[in-house]
Amino acid sequence: MSEVTAVFRSGGALSKALPGFQPRPAQQEMAAAIAALDKAGDQLVVEAETGTGKTFAYLAPALLRCRAGSGAKVILSTGTRNLQEQLFHRDLPQLRDALAPQAVAALLKGRSNYLCLNRLEQSIRHPADADSKVLAQLQEVRDWANKTRTGDLGELATLPEDAQVLPRVTSTIDNCLGRECPQYEDCYLVQARKEALEADIVVVNHHLFCADLVLKDTGFGELIPAADIVVFDEAHQLPDIASQYFSDTVSTRAIVELCKDLQFLYKTVVRDAKALSQIADQLDRAARDLRLNFPLDPERSNWRDALHHDETAKASTHLAELISRAQAICKGLVGRDKDLDQCLERLELIRKRWDLLLNTHVTGYSYWYETSQRHLTVHRTPLSVAEPFGRQLAEQDARWVFTSATLTVEGSFDYFNERLGLQNAKTLILDSPFDFQKQAMLCLPRYLPEPNSPAMADALADIVKQVVAVNRGGTFVLFTSHRMLQKLATNLLGVIDRPLLVQGQSSKRELLNQFVEAGNAVLLGTSSFWEGVDVRGDALSCVIIDKLPFTSPDEPLLQARVEDCKMKGGNPFASIQIPQAVIAMKQGAGRLVRDVTDRGVLIVGDNRLVTKGYGTTFLASLPDMARTRSLQKALDFLAAVPEPAALGKEPSAKNKEPSAHDKEPSAVTKAPPITCENN
């Protein structure tokens, strides 16, 4: 028996250290496969379905590498900061105490999560255009700054996620002064990175990892070459996140923020440079005017098409001209102030990227834009990150592990591996230990309207009403569009006798807390609720999915990938759209059964599962649940779910503490505070 396998056996280190721990064959198999990666460059891709215990399966071999005197370094990367904090604060300490008590662990977030002392001081001395709300938030940050040790703004739970003060008290790669900063020695970000450099285990997230991999951000870049092993949990998110960081992006928000900094410098250090204030005002106005060329409601669309409109093209060219003028004025002031010199570098970077975004004739990229109520962001995204991402991995002396519950399509890893450029990766599929035939039922009701029929909202509302009538627990209704969500919310409001929670009413965390607290609520949600949500027990016993989660054909990045696939003679529907939708479907279905005692029903309101040939691909990728076309049979199954006491469960998932061997901790019960950005 290998050392890592012995850790998981009955009477082993984990069994002794963690009450309630039970060995799982799949968990041992995954841990052994990771331990068997014996040389730099080895790659392992593992689909570990819900219940296999993948978190402990990768933590154990990682910790064994970090025992005293080994000199090994491990990087653990998760899909979100919320999961990052759960891993660092809950799971990692349990295993570290048992396997490698001398190992030092560090939590590292992106720079936008840390208080910038220099910018805080500037904001306090020169509040400028701050209104009363921002001033109140600034005072709150100032009071907290006198007490914090880490400078992690996640500690400020009372501060809204979108607090207006945050850009004023945090830095970006663009406006950070680095070693030139007068507060450099006391910088919280610098301290966090020093701790990470000295640690044996560093917990990051995919956004931060990719930002470093691509941008070579100062400081953190030294960690990756030193890593002995890198583990990506929730790896199915990695291709899309990586594509963001291999993109060239310019936002009017960044330009407006730069103009604010230029105005501040004019008022404080270069008061004789009236031209600086004038060009900042003109540039600010031009950025805002460009946004006005687009509809008021937020949208995502094709940037190439947008530039075919004369007004948009003129406004974009005018913006480029003003950026050049601002560059020229700043060049004339070089050497007078460090912050001003740094603003010149920001202008040069924006101009370089804006030129790339205006030259839409270059192939191999998707040119697209997205708007918020106030700002426009334009992107140039490579159609594939396989080559650059695969090259970056090949240049690092590390062993690589990619794991998630949803990586395969009909048992094949080809779609995932090709997207990331993984070559000769070892693969492993670990089935869930749950008895889906007994615990769950998949229902595709007969006689439903076509998915895009106007009658679908009423049909779906009728299904929800029938489910609520028999379901003692809670119900998730997952949508592929906000439009359908709002229609159903209108149809159900005041009609059902259960709490009705609708995405957008409050934050995702607050909605989940309310859902679990109620125990029998109905929650309507779109993409953000399809994954990363772990509600165990009777609080969730039915999941309804409105239709197959194909990406909208109007989505600009998909359009570009489809066109590129056609030019290469491929079948984009089979090779891009179906695999993408299958993985999303697996994520949504995975919300239902999260524990060995869970029982419930999955209802899919899309008859294409049986009328289209590709329906078999979806069905083959879902858990092996009992299946029926009869809604009544599904309702009977739901009504027969035993009372919580009969299953030995707590009355509600809110009181259920996951056992030590569970696959992953609940995102609802004891999740750390959500911080401000996704990286």
Residue pairs with C-beta under 8 A, 6 or more apart in sequence:
1 9
2 32
2 35
3 35
3 64
4 31
4 32
4 34
4 35
4 60
4 61
4 64
5 28
5 31
5 32
6 12
6 13
7 13
7 14
7 31
7 60
7 64
7 99
8 14
8 23
8 24
8 27
8 28
8 31
8 56
8 60
9 15
9 23
9 28
10 23
12 23
13 98
13 99
14 21
14 56
14 60
14 95
14 98
14 660
14 661
15 21
15 23
16 98
17 94
17 97
17 98
18 94
18 98
18 660
18 661
19 660
20 659
20 660
20 661
21 659
21 660
21 661
22 659
22 661
24 52
24 53
24 433
24 661
26 48
26 52
26 53
26 57
26 430
26 431
26 433
27 52
27 53
27 54
27 56
27 57
27 661
28 57
29 428
29 430
30 46
30 48
30 52
30 54
30 57
30 58
30 403
30 428
30 430
31 56
31 57
31 58
31 60
31 61
33 44
33 46
33 426
33 428
34 44
34 57
34 58
34 61
34 62
34 229
34 231
34 401
35 61
35 64
37 44
37 229
37 399
37 401
39 399
40 397
40 398
40 399
41 394
41 397
41 398
41 399
41 400
42 399
42 400
42 426
43 393
43 399
43 400
43 401
43 402
43 422
43 423
43 424
43 425
43 426
44 399
44 400
44 401
44 402
44 425
44 426
44 427
44 428
45 235
45 402
45 403
45 407
45 413
45 416
45 417
45 422
45 425
45 426
45 427
45 428
46 54
46 401
46 402
46 403
46 407
46 427
46 428
46 429
46 430
47 403
47 404
47 405
47 406
47 407
47 408
47 413
47 428
47 429
47 430
48 54
48 57
48 403
48 404
48 405
48 430
48 663
49 405
49 430
49 431
49 432
49 623
50 405
50 432
50 434
50 590
50 593
50 594
50 663
51 432
51 433
51 434
51 594
51 595
51 596
51 662
51 663
52 430
52 431
52 432
52 433
52 663
53 661
53 662
53 663
54 233
54 403
54 405
54 430
54 663
54 664
55 87
55 91
55 233
55 663
55 664
55 665
56 91
56 95
56 660
56 661
58 76
58 231
58 233
58 401
58 403
59 76
59 91
59 92
59 95
60 95
60 99
61 229
62 74
62 76
62 201
62 229
62 231
63 74
63 95
63 96
63 99
63 100
63 103
63 201
64 99
64 100
65 72
65 74
65 228
65 229
66 72
66 73
66 74
66 100
66 103
66 200
66 201
67 99
67 100
67 102
67 103
68 100
68 102
68 103
72 200
72 228
72 229
73 199
73 200
73 201
73 202
73 223
73 226
73 227
73 228
74 200
74 201
74 202
74 227
74 228
74 229
74 230
74 231
75 201
75 202
75 204
75 209
75 223
75 224
75 227
75 229
75 230
75 231
75 398
76 87
76 92
76 201
76 202
76 203
76 204
76 231
76 233
77 203
77 204
77 205
77 206
77 208
77 209
77 230
77 231
77 232
77 233
78 84
78 87
78 203
78 204
78 205
78 206
78 233
78 234
79 205
79 206
79 233
79 234
79 237
79 532
80 205
80 234
80 532
80 678
81 109
81 113
81 154
81 205
81 674
81 675
81 677
81 678
81 679
82 532
82 667
82 671
82 672
82 674
83 205
83 233
83 234
83 532
83 664
83 667
84 107
84 109
84 203
84 204
84 205
85 107
85 154
85 671
85 672
85 673
86 664
86 665
86 667
86 670
86 671
86 672
87 203
87 233
88 105
88 107
88 203
89 672
90 665
90 670
91 665
92 105
92 201
92 203
93 105
94 660
96 103
96 105
96 201
100 200
103 200
103 201
104 198
104 199
104 200
104 201
105 199
105 200
105 201
105 202
105 203
106 192
106 195
106 196
106 198
106 199
106 201
106 202
106 203
107 192
107 202
107 203
108 192
108 193
108 195
108 196
108 202
108 203
108 204
108 208
108 220
109 152
109 154
109 192
109 204
109 205
109 208
109 675
109 679
110 205
110 207
110 208
110 211
110 677
110 679
111 170
111 171
111 172
111 173
111 176
111 189
111 217
112 166
112 170
112 171
112 172
112 676
112 677
112 679
113 152
113 153
113 154
113 170
113 675
113 676
113 677
114 150
114 151
114 152
114 153
114 170
114 171
114 188
114 189
114 192
115 141
115 145
115 148
115 151
115 153
115 169
115 170
115 188
116 169
116 170
116 171
116 176
116 183
116 187
116 189
117 145
117 151
117 183
117 186
117 187
117 188
118 171
118 177
118 181
118 182
118 183
119 168
119 169
119 170
119 171
119 175
120 141
120 142
120 145
120 168
120 169
121 183
122 264
123 130
123 138
123 165
123 168
123 169
124 138
124 142
126 264
126 267
126 268
127 134
127 135
127 138
128 260
128 263
128 264
128 267
129 260
130 138
130 168
133 164
134 164
134 165
134 168
137 159
137 163
137 164
137 165
138 165
138 168
138 169
140 156
140 158
140 159
141 153
141 156
141 159
141 165
141 169
144 155
144 156
145 151
148 155
148 188
150 188
150 191
150 192
151 188
151 189
151 191
151 192
152 188
152 675
153 159
153 166
153 169
153 170
153 675
153 676
154 672
154 673
154 674
154 675
154 676
155 673
157 673
159 165
159 166
161 507
161 674
161 675
161 676
162 676
163 676
166 676
167 257
171 189
173 215
173 217
174 254
174 258
174 342
174 345
174 346
174 349
175 257
175 261
175 342
175 343
175 346
177 184
177 338
177 339
177 342
178 184
178 218
180 338
180 342
181 187
184 190
189 219
190 219
193 219
193 220
196 202
196 220
196 223
197 219
197 222
197 223
202 223
205 679
206 232
206 234
206 237
206 238
206 241
206 242
207 241
207 244
207 245
207 677
207 678
207 679
208 220
208 679
209 224
209 232
210 238
210 241
210 242
210 244
210 245
211 217
211 245
211 679
212 220
212 221
212 223
212 224
213 224
213 242
213 245
213 389
213 392
214 245
214 246
214 388
214 392
215 245
224 230
224 396
224 398
225 396
225 397
227 396
227 398
228 398
228 399
229 398
229 399
229 400
229 401
230 396
230 398
230 399
230 400
230 401
231 401
231 403
232 238
232 400
232 401
232 402
232 403
233 403
233 404
234 404
234 531
234 532
235 402
235 403
235 404
235 407
235 416
236 404
236 406
236 407
236 416
236 583
236 587
237 404
238 402
238 420
239 385
239 416
239 419
239 420
242 385
242 389
242 420
243 381
243 382
243 385
243 557
244 381
246 381
246 382
246 385
246 388
246 389
247 379
247 380
247 381
247 382
248 353
248 356
248 357
248 379
248 380
249 353
249 377
249 378
249 379
249 380
250 350
250 353
250 354
250 357
250 377
250 378
251 375
251 376
251 377
251 378
252 287
252 288
252 290
252 291
252 375
252 376
252 377
253 374
253 375
253 377
254 350
255 283
255 284
255 287
255 319
255 323
255 350
256 284
256 287
256 288
256 375
258 283
258 343
258 346
258 347
258 350
259 280
259 281
259 283
259 284
259 287
260 284
261 339
261 343
262 276
262 277
262 279
262 280
262 326
262 330
262 343
263 277
263 280
263 281
265 276
265 337
265 339
265 340
265 343
266 273
266 274
266 276
266 277
266 280
267 277
269 336
269 337
269 339
269 340
270 276
270 333
270 336
270 337
270 340
273 329
273 333
275 329
276 329
276 330
276 333
279 322
279 325
279 326
279 329
280 326
282 322
282 325
283 319
283 322
283 323
283 326
286 315
286 318
286 319
286 322
287 319
288 374
289 315
290 312
290 315
290 316
290 319
290 376
291 371
291 374
291 375
291 376
293 306
293 309
293 311
293 312
293 315
294 306
294 312
294 369
294 371
294 376
295 371
296 373
298 370
298 371
298 372
298 373
299 370
299 371
300 368
300 369
300 370
300 371
300 555
300 556
301 368
301 369
301 554
301 556
302 367
302 368
302 369
302 556
302 559
303 357
303 360
303 367
303 368
303 369
303 378
303 379
303 556
304 360
304 367
306 312
306 369
307 313
307 316
307 358
307 360
316 354
316 358
317 358
319 354
320 351
320 354
320 355
320 358
323 347
323 350
323 351
323 354
324 351
326 347
327 344
327 347
327 348
327 351
330 340
330 343
330 344
330 347
331 344
333 340
334 340
334 341
334 344
335 341
353 380
356 362
356 380
357 367
357 378
357 379
357 380
360 367
364 382
364 383
364 564
365 380
365 381
365 382
365 383
365 560
366 379
366 380
366 381
366 382
366 383
366 556
366 557
366 559
366 560
366 561
367 378
367 379
367 380
367 556
367 560
368 378
368 379
368 381
368 556
368 557
368 560
369 376
369 377
369 378
369 379
369 556
370 376
370 377
370 379
371 377
381 557
381 560
382 388
383 560
383 561
383 564
384 419
384 561
385 419
385 420
385 421
386 418
386 419
386 420
386 421
387 421
388 421
389 420
389 421
390 420
390 421
390 422
390 423
391 421
393 400
393 421
393 422
402 416
402 420
402 422
402 425
405 586
405 587
405 590
405 663
406 583
406 586
406 587
406 590
407 413
407 416
407 583
408 416
408 429
408 621
409 415
409 578
409 579
409 582
409 583
409 617
409 621
410 582
410 617
410 620
410 621
411 429
411 620
413 425
413 427
415 575
415 579
415 583
416 422
417 425
417 427
432 623
433 596
434 593
434 596
434 598
434 623
436 593
436 623
436 624
436 625
436 626
437 624
437 625
437 626
438 599
438 626
439 593
439 596
439 598
439 599
439 600
439 625
440 592
440 593
440 598
440 599
440 600
440 601
440 602
440 623
440 625
440 626
441 600
441 601
441 602
441 625
441 626
441 627
441 628
441 633
441 634
441 637
442 601
442 602
442 604
442 622
442 625
442 626
442 627
442 628
443 601
443 602
443 603
443 604
443 627
443 628
443 629
443 630
443 631
443 633
443 634
444 603
444 604
444 606
444 607
444 609
444 610
444 627
444 628
444 629
445 463
445 603
445 605
445 629
445 630
445 631
445 634
446 629
446 630
446 631
448 456
448 459
448 605
448 606
448 607
449 455
449 456
449 459
450 456
450 607
451 546
451 547
451 548
451 605
451 606
451 607
451 608
456 484
456 546
456 547
456 605
457 484
457 487
457 488
457 491
458 491
459 605
460 477
460 484
460 488
460 544
460 546
460 605
461 488
461 491
461 492
461 495
463 544
463 603
463 605
463 631
464 475
464 477
464 488
464 492
464 496
464 522
464 544
465 492
465 495
465 496
466 631
466 635
467 475
467 542
467 544
467 601
467 603
467 635
467 638
468 475
468 496
468 497
468 498
468 522
469 635
470 635
470 638
470 639
471 520
471 541
471 542
471 638
471 639
472 520
472 538
472 541
472 641
472 643
473 519
473 520
473 537
473 538
473 539
473 540
473 541
473 542
473 600
473 641
474 515
474 516
474 518
474 519
474 520
474 521
474 522
474 523
474 535
474 538
474 539
474 540
474 541
474 542
475 498
475 521
475 522
475 523
475 540
475 541
475 542
475 543
475 544
476 523
476 525
476 529
476 540
476 542
476 543
476 544
476 591
477 488
477 522
477 523
477 524
477 525
477 544
477 546
478 525
478 526
478 529
478 530
478 543
478 544
478 545
478 546
478 588
478 591
479 485
479 488
479 524
479 525
479 526
479 546
480 526
480 527
480 546
480 547
480 548
480 549
480 550
481 526
481 552
482 526
484 546
485 502
485 503
485 524
485 525
485 526
488 524
488 546
489 500
489 502
489 524
492 500
492 522
492 524
493 500
496 522
498 518
498 520
498 521
498 522
499 514
499 515
499 518
499 520
499 521
499 522
500 521
500 522
500 524
501 511
501 514
501 515
501 521
501 522
501 523
501 524
502 523
502 524
503 511
503 523
503 524
503 525
503 526
503 528
503 529
505 511
506 514
507 674
508 528
508 529
508 674
509 671
509 674
511 523
511 525
512 533
512 535
512 667
512 668
513 654
513 668
514 521
515 521
515 523
515 535
515 539
515 540
515 668
516 535
516 539
516 652
516 653
516 654
516 668
516 669
517 652
517 654
518 539
519 538
519 539
519 651
519 652
519 653
519 654
523 529
529 591
530 549
530 584
530 587
530 588
530 591
531 587
531 588
531 590
531 591
532 667
533 591
533 667
533 668
534 594
534 664
534 665
534 666
534 667
534 668
535 591
535 594
535 653
535 666
535 668
536 594
536 595
536 598
536 653
536 656
536 658
536 666
537 595
537 597
537 598
537 644
537 649
537 650
537 652
537 653
537 656
538 641
538 644
538 649
538 651
538 652
538 653
539 652
539 653
539 654
540 591
540 592
540 594
540 600
540 653
541 598
541 599
541 600
541 601
541 638
541 641
542 592
542 600
542 601
542 602
542 603
542 638
543 588
543 589
543 591
543 592
543 600
543 601
543 602
543 603
544 602
544 603
544 604
544 605
545 585
545 588
545 589
545 602
545 603
545 604
545 605
545 606
546 605
546 606
547 604
547 605
547 606
547 608
548 581
548 585
548 604
548 606
548 608
548 609
548 618
549 581
549 584
549 585
549 588
550 577
550 580
550 581
551 558
551 577
551 580
551 581
552 558
553 559
558 576
558 577
561 572
561 576
562 572
562 576
562 577
565 571
565 572
565 575
565 576
566 572
574 614
578 614
578 617
581 618
582 617
582 618
582 621
585 618
585 621
585 622
586 621
586 622
589 602
589 622
589 623
592 598
592 600
592 601
592 602
593 599
593 600
593 623
594 666
595 656
595 658
595 662
597 647
597 648
597 649
599 641
599 642
599 647
600 638
600 641
601 634
601 635
601 637
601 638
602 625
603 631
603 634
608 614
608 615
609 615
609 618
609 619
610 629
626 637
628 634
644 650
644 651
644 652
645 651
649 656
650 656
653 666
653 668
653 669
654 668
654 669
656 666
656 669
657 669
657 670
658 664
658 665
658 666
658 669
665 671
